[in-house]
Amino acid sequence: MLSTALSNLDLGAKGLWFPIIVSIILFVTLLLIPKKRISWVELFIIFCIVGFATWISDAFILRIFDLIDLGSPDKPGIGDIISYTFIPTSLACLFLCFLDMKNRWKLVIIFTFLSFIIELGMEFSGYMKTKDWIKFTTPLFHLFVYGFILPYILKLIRRR
């Protein structure tokens, strides 16, 4: 049973080091930076919402349309879990920690670029393989999420 569990973690996946290092850096940074523009409760709610959205998008969009493979295409491993749980959520929370209306679009550009660089790093490390995917459409998605979706969600949370 233990050997099956260890096998399913896909610990031998090529490039596994990249999502692990990026996840640790982003999550530790999120924990250590001062929270001046957002409360811990708001961070927790955003973390949960973005995490849920990430897992739903993986389950329905990426698995059904088979657009990317992380690690071994046959099984979800520890890298998939870490990538989907900590990278998008930490980036979203970090973005909202610094967001104000004066620097909004500057931050949108910075975080879109950072997200794209992480995506390229996942590919160049060998951990992520894209299939039938136009690589340069994801920055448009990130622009939309950082520019409109995340600020709107934070606004909704603060209305409570």
C-alpha positions as CSV (number, residue, x, y, z in Angstrom):
1,M,0.0,0.0,0.0
2,L,2.8,2.4,0.9
3,S,4.7,1.6,-2.3
4,T,1.5,2.4,-4.3
5,A,1.1,5.7,-2.5
6,L,4.7,6.6,-3.2
7,S,4.4,5.6,-6.8
8,N,1.3,7.8,-7.2
9,L,3.2,10.8,-5.9
10,D,5.3,10.7,-9.1
11,L,8.4,11.7,-7.3
12,G,10.6,10.8,-10.3
13,A,8.9,13.3,-12.6
14,K,11.2,15.4,-14.7
15,G,11.4,19.0,-13.5
16,L,9.6,18.3,-10.3
17,W,12.0,20.6,-8.5
18,F,10.7,23.7,-10.3
19,P,7.0,23.7,-9.0
20,I,8.3,22.7,-5.5
21,I,10.8,25.6,-5.3
22,V,8.4,28.1,-6.8
23,S,5.6,27.1,-4.5
24,I,7.8,27.3,-1.4
25,I,9.1,30.7,-2.4
26,L,5.7,32.2,-3.2
27,F,4.0,30.7,-0.1
28,V,6.7,31.8,2.4
29,T,6.8,35.3,0.8
30,L,3.0,35.5,1.3
31,L,3.3,34.5,4.9
32,L,6.2,36.9,5.7
33,I,5.2,40.2,3.9
34,P,3.3,42.8,5.9
35,K,-0.5,42.7,5.3
36,K,-1.3,46.5,5.0
37,R,-4.0,46.4,2.4
38,I,-5.7,43.1,3.1
39,S,-6.6,41.2,6.3
40,W,-5.7,37.6,7.1
41,V,-9.4,36.7,6.9
42,E,-9.6,38.2,3.4
43,L,-6.4,36.3,2.4
44,F,-7.8,33.1,3.7
45,I,-11.0,33.5,1.7
46,I,-9.2,34.5,-1.5
47,F,-6.8,31.5,-1.0
48,C,-9.8,29.2,-0.8
49,I,-11.7,30.7,-3.7
50,V,-8.7,30.7,-6.0
51,G,-7.6,27.2,-4.9
52,F,-11.1,25.9,-5.6
53,A,-11.3,27.6,-9.0
54,T,-7.8,26.2,-9.9
55,W,-8.9,22.7,-9.0
56,I,-12.2,23.0,-10.8
57,S,-10.4,24.3,-13.9
58,D,-8.0,21.4,-13.7
59,A,-10.8,18.9,-13.4
60,F,-13.1,20.2,-16.0
61,I,-11.1,22.2,-18.5
62,L,-7.6,20.8,-18.6
63,R,-8.5,17.1,-18.0
64,I,-11.5,17.1,-20.4
65,F,-9.8,19.1,-23.2
66,D,-6.4,17.6,-22.3
67,L,-4.5,20.8,-22.9
68,I,-1.5,20.2,-20.6
69,D,0.3,17.5,-18.8
70,L,2.1,18.1,-15.5
71,G,4.7,15.5,-14.6
72,S,3.6,12.0,-15.7
73,P,0.4,12.3,-17.9
74,D,-0.9,9.0,-16.4
75,K,-1.2,10.1,-12.8
76,P,-1.5,13.2,-10.7
77,G,1.5,13.5,-8.5
78,I,2.8,15.7,-5.7
79,G,3.9,18.3,-8.2
80,D,0.4,18.6,-9.6
81,I,-1.0,19.0,-6.1
82,I,1.6,21.6,-5.1
83,S,1.3,23.5,-8.4
84,Y,-2.5,23.7,-8.3
85,T,-2.7,24.4,-4.6
86,F,0.1,26.9,-3.9
87,I,1.2,28.7,-7.1
88,P,-2.0,30.4,-8.3
89,T,-3.3,31.0,-4.8
90,S,-0.1,32.6,-3.5
91,L,0.2,34.8,-6.6
92,A,-3.4,35.9,-6.3
93,C,-3.0,36.7,-2.6
94,L,0.4,38.5,-3.1
95,F,-1.2,40.6,-5.9
96,L,-4.1,41.6,-3.6
97,C,-1.6,42.4,-0.7
98,F,-0.1,45.2,-2.9
99,L,-3.2,46.3,-4.8
100,D,-4.5,49.8,-4.6
101,M,-6.2,51.9,-7.3
102,K,-3.0,53.9,-8.0
103,N,-0.8,50.9,-8.9
104,R,-3.5,48.5,-10.2
105,W,-2.4,48.3,-13.8
106,K,1.3,48.3,-13.0
107,L,0.7,45.3,-10.7
108,V,-1.5,43.6,-13.3
109,I,1.3,43.8,-15.8
110,I,4.0,42.6,-13.3
111,F,1.9,39.7,-12.0
112,T,0.9,38.7,-15.5
113,F,4.5,38.7,-16.5
114,L,5.5,36.7,-13.4
115,S,2.7,34.1,-14.0
116,F,3.9,33.7,-17.6
117,I,7.5,33.3,-16.5
118,I,6.5,30.6,-14.1
119,E,4.6,28.9,-16.8
120,L,7.6,29.0,-19.1
121,G,9.8,27.7,-16.3
122,M,7.4,24.8,-15.8
123,E,7.9,24.0,-19.5
124,F,11.6,24.5,-19.7
125,S,12.2,22.4,-16.6
126,G,10.4,19.6,-18.3
127,Y,7.6,19.4,-15.8
128,M,4.8,20.8,-18.0
129,K,4.0,19.8,-21.5
130,T,1.4,21.7,-23.5
131,K,-0.7,20.1,-26.2
132,D,-2.8,22.0,-28.8
133,W,-2.4,25.1,-26.7
134,I,-1.5,28.5,-27.9
135,K,1.1,29.6,-25.3
136,F,0.6,33.3,-25.7
137,T,-3.1,33.2,-24.9
138,T,-2.5,32.6,-21.2
139,P,-1.1,36.1,-20.6
140,L,-4.5,37.4,-21.8
141,F,-6.2,35.1,-19.3
142,H,-3.9,36.4,-16.5
143,L,-4.5,40.0,-17.5
144,F,-8.2,39.4,-17.2
145,V,-7.9,37.6,-13.8
146,Y,-5.5,40.1,-12.2
147,G,-7.2,43.2,-13.8
148,F,-10.8,42.4,-13.2
149,I,-11.7,39.1,-11.4
150,L,-9.4,39.3,-8.3
151,P,-10.2,43.0,-7.5
152,Y,-14.0,42.2,-7.9
153,I,-13.8,39.2,-5.6
154,L,-12.0,41.3,-3.0
155,K,-14.7,43.9,-3.4
156,L,-17.4,41.3,-2.8
157,I,-15.6,39.9,0.2
158,R,-15.4,43.4,1.8
159,R,-19.1,44.1,1.2
160,R,-20.1,41.4,3.8
